[in-house]
Amino acid sequence: MRERSFAPSRIFIYLAVALIAAAWLAPLAVVVLNSLRTNEEIAQGSMIGWPQHLAWSNYAAAWSGFCVAETCAGIRPYMLNSALVTIPATIFSTLLGAIAGYAVSLWRFRGDNWIYGIVTLGLFLPQQMRLLPWTIVLRDIGLINTLAGLVLIHTIQGLSFTTLFCRNYYVAIPHELIRAARIDGAGFFRIFWRIILPLSGPILIVTVIWQFTHIWNEFLYGVTFTTGQQQPVTAALIALSAAVADIPQHGVQSAAVIIAALPTLLIYLLGGKYFVRGLTAGAVK
Amino acid sequence: MPITITRRRLLAGSVATLALPAFARAQGAVKPRLTAISQWSAGSDGAAITALGKKFEEKGGVWQHSPVPGFTTEMMNKLRAQIMAGDPPACSQLKGPEIAAWSKIAPTVDLDAVVAAAGYEKVVAPDLAKLHKPGGKWIALPLQIYSTNMLFLSKRAMDKAKADKIPVTWADFNDLAEKMKAGGVPYPIANGGTRPDDGQKFEAALAGISPLAYRAAIMNLEKKALEGAEIKAAFAQVRKIADWMDPNVGAQHFSTNLKRFVDGDMGMMIMGGWAQGVLRNAGFKFEDFTIAPGPCDNGKPVFLLNADAFIFWQRKEADLQAGQTLMAQLVMDPAIQTMYSQITGSIPVRTDVDLSGEGWSDGQRTTAKALKDAIAGNQAVLSMAHNMAQENGMTAAMIDVITEYVKNKTIKPEQAATRLAEAVEGAR
């Protein structure tokens, strides 16, 4: 045992992995270090360096102090906005995706493959192409500059992914299970709630992680369809960086970036192992 | 038939009800209101527009500003979305030829009367005025000016070179760079690695070699000028500059290297006037550097204009219209332009503003004088690198060629000139 762990090939693998990890973590390390340095310190020195004294004030400024034009409330209100968009949109799109995936995989009907194909086509449309159609839709239903509008967009656009994920997972569920339930008199939704959903744990975790990360990090729709106090945190973060006649606020920016990334980071740390497990669950069967 | 009448009545009734508040406002004192979008959110830009908003409120207006930062792209997306939704802002930030392009998308406000009342046209650089009245009528107003070809000289690098003369021509400039190199300055030219940074070096070179050729080739896109000897000479000068730069800078913002510049490890910087604000806010002192107009071979200042502006979109609401008039008056007001430029470090658009008083830096005074002289000598031209000379697509095509040339030193100046002409042809 001891021999094996010290075999040269082992050492080489660990070395390679450590190197790759260091390369990946280096930018994060720079951001963390800069979040604890003052702007002057960064400007008078270099972008990369140890903090001379820990400037925790960057975090305070990022959280509730810095100004986006006339409003000086930090990123706190925008974090709340992001949560108000991300949580419902993640739940709705995951649930609808599960129902849709279940319908096209287990509840075969005429044209089901076509519908599935059309829904997943949405994956291939670039975001920019969808801006104008969404503008018209939001205008006509009066949801421009509202968080509800963003929830609608993310719910509908998320369907392509969530349907794809769930469908591929459900395909592996034996049809006999459904047939038996139907003989017992269960309908579409009863089978869904009682049989399919309890079996869906791994894939639901995958879709939730996926959707949450994407919606939280989304920027283009957030910045285009909302203004001022309605903006999600990604849009507010950019506000912090866009100064022409000023030294970039590297310290506060770094702190704000770290705060803004915490929710997705937590989701990954808590659900990361299920993510891979869920994705491969179908494949192993 | 009866249904139609009812519908019509209903419609007429509801229209009247909806119009009533607006009508009432029109009758009494309308409180001017302004919806504005800009990309100014942080730092001194944010502070300047906030101060402008305060002035607007002091005059009895309602100020509704939405910053859409992230530079041009996001703001353009937002503007497009708002126009499509039939709800354009009363005014929005827009600059250069994009003003003409966007004015075809939605109706704009005719500002001729307000501009005439303010006597504004006489005090604005002619090329700049042209940009803001694309159809012959003023539809947008410039707010502040930066020059993109100011020359910043590091005091310590000058000491190392034992030089004290500010270079006026490119020959002087090259001379000084050699002296710096010999005196132990590793990189006589300070540089960042962004596209506008490379673009600025080219435009400064060409405009300094021949403002006339710059106007013909870059602003008017004349084929003959694009293939002319001046373009090749400009590329040759850019190569010299590139040889004096630190090649290991990557795609960094110019501010990353300010310390090296101040320490005298980098000697001269060709940058917009905004760099003095950045230097000041980074904690450096004005004694650390000198500012002068960029080199020009005919010995007279050449000024590459970069101006931020507001375009005004047509609105039917009486309060928004009143707000637009008030905003236009404020933007053209010498006192407001003074306030704005003193916060950001730019210079006022009005050439009749006196900069001798307190609150102005020597750099700003130098810049303002350079602009005045350049206008007098017909050498105030529009910056290509900062989207003032051409629409965004054309600018991108040109900068692609320039930036590749700066980084790839196997490309000959003649080849670069041919490529530039081809790129312009392709983007037309």
Interface residues (C-beta under 8 A of the other chain):
Chain A: N39 E40 A43 Q44 G45 S46 M47 F66 C67 V68 A69 E70 L131 L132 T135 I136 L138 R139 I144 F219 L220 V223 T224 F225 T227 G228 A235 I238 A239 L240 S241 A242 A243 V244 A245 D246 I247 P248 Q249
Chain B: I37 Q39 W40 S41 A42 G43 S44 D45 G46 I49 T50 G53 W63 H65 S66 P67 V68 P69 G70 F71 E74 N77 K78 R80 A81 M84 A85 G86 D87 H253 S255 T256 L258 K259 W274 G277 V278 N281 A282 G283 T344 G345 S346
